[in-house]
Amino acid sequence: MDLQNLSGVVAAALGPLELAVCALALRRRLWRILPYFVAYLIVLITVDIGRWAVLLAAGASSRAYSWVYWMTQPVHILARAAALADICRATLGSYTGVWRLARPLLLAAATLLLAVAAIRTSGTGWLVSYLIFLERELEFAVVISLLLLLLFTRYYGLVLERPLDGIALGAGFYSSFVIIKDTIILVVGNQPWAWYSLSHSLAFAITAGIWIYALRAPLPERVQPNMSSIRAYEDDTRAVSERMRELNDRLLKLMKG
């Protein structure tokens, strides 16, 4: 079996994995805490069905497949960006002051990514270069955001409970791979596309496995923090330390003032 055929077989095997992740997410009612992540899974399946339909009808080297692939890539990128924001919101959304500060920062970062991608690829006149660069910058944002989220939760005593921990781990792994892959494409760019496709499929298969493992059991009941008193705060939640409460109160005062 040559590399092209092997890449096609592995890519085809991703379909059942994507369906399994989406089915588990729906079964666990994951939309209650991560609605945009569930929407991302549905978008992913829908886009892949459309791509495979064109691939089987016109062939992998056809202009039709190339056009469909790259025109649907922005949809995929935007869905992943929304999923990242969803993970951050699910972790910090209970703390109004912190989330009200983080939300405009995420929006500003997204705007900056679009502008930087446009500037860096303005001389190429090639939409594919723009999308690859934008995808890489988005994945940089995912990795950095997840690292900051991890440091933030560790410092303030927050617990990243299941399935958020597994979903964040899978997203971080996949983003790290995409950064490496897109950097090779932009810098080297002389490897057969089948290598990129095969490695990309294998990376997503590992990511899907991590997500399936995270969703293997029913979701734990979420406990909302009780901020009425320090005693109730300590009794009702394991997630937040006293420093987190003080930070949240300060940010609320800053937002109101």
ChimeraX attribute file (.defattr): number of C-alpha atoms within 10 A of each C-alpha:
attribute: neighborCount
match mode: 1-to-1
recipient: residues
	/A:1	6
	/A:2	7
	/A:3	14
	/A:4	15
	/A:5	12
	/A:6	15
	/A:7	22
	/A:8	15
	/A:9	13
	/A:10	17
	/A:11	20
	/A:12	14
	/A:13	14
	/A:14	18
	/A:15	15
	/A:16	11
	/A:17	18
	/A:18	21
	/A:19	16
	/A:20	16
	/A:21	23
	/A:22	24
	/A:23	16
	/A:24	20
	/A:25	25
	/A:26	13
	/A:27	12
	/A:28	15
	/A:29	15
	/A:30	19
	/A:31	14
	/A:32	11
	/A:33	18
	/A:34	21
	/A:35	17
	/A:36	21
	/A:37	24
	/A:38	23
	/A:39	17
	/A:40	23
	/A:41	21
	/A:42	18
	/A:43	16
	/A:44	19
	/A:45	18
	/A:46	11
	/A:47	18
	/A:48	20
	/A:49	13
	/A:50	14
	/A:51	21
	/A:52	18
	/A:53	13
	/A:54	19
	/A:55	18
	/A:56	10
	/A:57	12
	/A:58	13
	/A:59	14
	/A:60	16
	/A:61	9
	/A:62	12
	/A:63	11
	/A:64	15
	/A:65	21
	/A:66	15
	/A:67	12
	/A:68	16
	/A:69	18
	/A:70	16
	/A:71	14
	/A:72	14
	/A:73	16
	/A:74	14
	/A:75	15
	/A:76	19
	/A:77	18
	/A:78	15
	/A:79	21
	/A:80	25
	/A:81	21
	/A:82	16
	/A:83	22
	/A:84	26
	/A:85	21
	/A:86	19
	/A:87	24
	/A:88	20
	/A:89	19
	/A:90	16
	/A:91	20
	/A:92	19
	/A:93	16
	/A:94	13
	/A:95	21
	/A:96	14
	/A:97	21
	/A:98	20
	/A:99	20
	/A:100	17
	/A:101	15
	/A:102	17
	/A:103	15
	/A:104	11
	/A:105	12
	/A:106	17
	/A:107	12
	/A:108	11
	/A:109	14
	/A:110	17
	/A:111	11
	/A:112	13
	/A:113	20
	/A:114	16
	/A:115	12
	/A:116	16
	/A:117	20
	/A:118	17
	/A:119	11
	/A:120	13
	/A:121	18
	/A:122	13
	/A:123	8
	/A:124	10
	/A:125	9
	/A:126	10
	/A:127	14
	/A:128	14
	/A:129	19
	/A:130	20
	/A:131	20
	/A:132	22
	/A:133	24
	/A:134	23
	/A:135	25
	/A:136	25
	/A:137	22
	/A:138	25
	/A:139	26
	/A:140	18
	/A:141	19
	/A:142	24
	/A:143	22
	/A:144	13
	/A:145	18
	/A:146	19
	/A:147	14
	/A:148	12
	/A:149	19
	/A:150	16
	/A:151	13
	/A:152	14
	/A:153	19
	/A:154	12
	/A:155	12
	/A:156	16
	/A:157	16
	/A:158	20
	/A:159	16
	/A:160	17
	/A:161	13
	/A:162	15
	/A:163	22
	/A:164	21
	/A:165	16
	/A:166	20
	/A:167	21
	/A:168	25
	/A:169	18
	/A:170	22
	/A:171	24
	/A:172	22
	/A:173	18
	/A:174	21
	/A:175	25
	/A:176	17
	/A:177	17
	/A:178	24
	/A:179	20
	/A:180	12
	/A:181	19
	/A:182	21
	/A:183	15
	/A:184	14
	/A:185	17
	/A:186	13
	/A:187	8
	/A:188	9
	/A:189	12
	/A:190	9
	/A:191	10
	/A:192	10
	/A:193	13
	/A:194	16
	/A:195	15
	/A:196	16
	/A:197	19
	/A:198	19
	/A:199	17
	/A:200	18
	/A:201	20
	/A:202	16
	/A:203	19
	/A:204	22
	/A:205	20
	/A:206	15
	/A:207	22
	/A:208	23
	/A:209	18
	/A:210	20
	/A:211	25
	/A:212	23
	/A:213	15
	/A:214	23
	/A:215	21
	/A:216	14
	/A:217	12
	/A:218	15
	/A:219	17
	/A:220	9
	/A:221	6
	/A:222	9
	/A:223	11
	/A:224	12
	/A:225	18
	/A:226	14
	/A:227	13
	/A:228	8
	/A:229	9
	/A:230	11
	/A:231	10
	/A:232	12
	/A:233	19
	/A:234	16
	/A:235	11
	/A:236	14
	/A:237	16
	/A:238	13
	/A:239	19
	/A:240	18
	/A:241	16
	/A:242	13
	/A:243	12
	/A:244	19
	/A:245	19
	/A:246	11
	/A:247	14
	/A:248	19
	/A:249	16
	/A:250	13
	/A:251	19
	/A:252	18
	/A:253	10
	/A:254	11
	/A:255	11
	/A:256	7
	/A:257	6
